[in-house]
Amino acid sequence: MKKYISAILLCFIISSLQAQDDAIVKFFSKYMEDDNFSRVYISPKMMQMAGGFLKSTDNKDEEAQKMGELISRVKGIRILSAEKVSGNNLYYEAMSTLNKNLYEDLMDVADKGSNIKFMVREEKGKVKELIMISGSKESFTLLSMLGDFSYQDLNILADKTNIPGMDKYNKGK
């Protein structure tokens, strides 16, 4: 009986994770063809290549080696942004698509009509996804970064890379 209950619980967990990914993908898909939006997708293979390049450039540079390993753990980045749009409305729309039970707030800033929220999805003590949603009167940005990180890794990425959105993460530390 315990096996059946465990199997049913596992199915619910997997389907809720899949539904969450679907919600984010649907939000991206809804605005992908809209010319008001800029879209960026960096594939896991591209991150592997960038990490491999850093690791192979100078074997004596320990910091480059570590950064290469860290960048190789990024499994993909998706960015959707727009200017001259109702950014606050898009912010609330994006927030409504997320299953708040799967994400933990890292930082939430509301200032002079703009909102920025960083959230993480954790599994077994590792950050599997970092989401940044930013909306203001006339701009909107959504960043989703998948991988297998510690919080220290996120701090290093914010400090040492030019990954879009990480500058805002860095300001909040």
Secondary structure, DSSP 8 states (H G I E B T S, - for coil): -HHHHHHHHHHHHHHHHHHHHHHHHHHHHHHHT-TTEEEEEE-HHHHHHHHHHHHHH-TT-HHHHHHHHHHHTEEEEEEEEEESS-HHHHHHHHHHHS-TTT-EEEEEEEETTEEEEEEEEEETTEEEEEEEEEE-SSEEEEEEEEEEE-HHHHHHHHHH---TTHHHHHHH-
